[in-house]
Amino acid sequence: MPRTAQAAEMPSFGTLDRDAGNLSRQVAEALREAVRKGDLRPADALPSTRALAAALEVARGTVVEAYEQLIAEGFLESKAGAGTRVALALAEPQPAREPRVASWQAAQTGLPERAEAFARIGREFKPLPPVPFAISVPTGMTAPGDIWRRLGNRLRARGPASPTGYADPQGALALREAIADYVRKSRSVRCEADQVIVTSGTQQGLFLASQVLLGPRDQAWVENPAYRGVTAILESMPYRDAMVRVPVDAEGLDVEAGIRMAPKARVAFVTPSHQYPLGMPLSMARRAALLAWARAVHAWVVEDDYDSELRYEGYPFPALQGLAPDRVVYLGTFSKILFPSLRLGYVVVPPNLVDAFCGARVLVERHPPTADQHVLAAFMTEGHLERHVRKVRNVYAEQRLSLIETLEALLPRELAWIEPGDQGMHLVLWLAARLDDHQIVRRAANEGVAVRAASPMFAAGTARPGLILGFGGFSSAQMKEAAHRLAAVIATVAK
Ligand SMILES: Cc1ncc(COP(=O)(O)O)c(C=O)c1O
């Protein structure tokens, strides 16, 4: 018999702030919080809209609107004659259970609430061991190797990469010039070197964008599903309603849905050239719609262009930034085409945002370490990067095909199938709905195979089980062997 919750049973309801406006959003957030904290459990029946409205002393329409929003997000479900209840899908095993323990611990130890969110992120972002199918492990043919080492030795021993004092928080001019030149030519980005800010990778670019562009009660669109590096940032922010998960379809971000859900959002975080993790590009029509919306409401679009160099069929769309350099913050990284431990990437911002991004960057880590910036600048200006990209693109194209063939031969379609993507260093392997991707990740790890679960990339209530498989840096033989072990794990879990 499902339990019917009473408003009074939900401590997370607190009091509504009537001066802050938008009561239905506050009711929705209080209900989400009640679910997150476990005051409301999957299958619990909610009070009728009339009863909850009376208990909270708000109009019934306010509660109806909140319920409708949560039904659209998948938090609640409603059946004719059976009222509204907490979605059963939320009972699926997910790592999000840990926060309850953390929350209890926080209450016991007096740790600040945000410490809980950061601790969860810290546990989740542990690197995978360098075995198939960890992402971004450039070894052998795909490591920059000798040239990188020689340049490093030369420049560190003397010249610009030798020890100096504090440097420019925006990054070394030589590197910014090389980056501006590179993105202008390869991605049709419209910029000058003084709009480029060197970062320690896209992760930092995303963080800086969230700090600079979002006010205390501002909302941001984030694709559903999305890179955990961006959803985790928004989860860590004090404003619980900051993130609005906007669905994607075959054309990428559903801009109309975004406008319905949060018309006045300040920022849209998008992966237009290769939706992460699904792989489709944002269509031209959607690009135009997204930029028209951004212009109309003075919002910013943060374009994460993390792997567009690694395209195996046809040509990538040019960067969105080239269509609206005044509204788009463009993020690039060397993690994919060189190696992630380099920790170098860049943000290209409209001129009026340069000082703000530099200021935010100073507070995070003053400036990027100098020596590798100069090594990278020389690597780019002497033409090595272009050659390296051509080489890794060929190697990855072969590895990708070989992995697809291996997996298709090994896995029965009713258990697992590949999302066809033509870009990047990873594939998505979808799993039958009854399989638990976390369980498969754990069992695969015991077998020496490193995969990440896809379900945490989705908003609550919309998750699909799947695995993210990196194919960079491993030989076909290594991947074949690991694919056999992974297929055996999936078969065992499916029994
Ligand atoms: C969507 C997306 N953005 C950015 C990155 C790269 O982040 P970073 O430059 O911080 O290594 C990744 C890496 O996996 C990614 O998948």
The ligand as an ORCA input file, in Angstrom:
! r2SCAN-3c Opt
* xyz 0 1
  C      32.012     17.249    -22.841
  C      33.428     17.423    -22.405
  N      33.909     18.651    -22.229
  C      35.184     18.826    -21.871
  C      36.041     17.770    -21.645
  C      37.511     17.993    -21.358
  O      37.734     18.547    -20.174
  P      39.195     19.049    -19.776
  O      39.664     20.009    -20.827
  O      38.956     19.725    -18.487
  O      40.116     17.876    -19.659
  C      35.576     16.501    -21.743
  C      36.453     15.370    -21.399
  O      36.088     14.239    -21.311
  C      34.246     16.312    -22.167
  O      33.776     15.077    -22.346
*
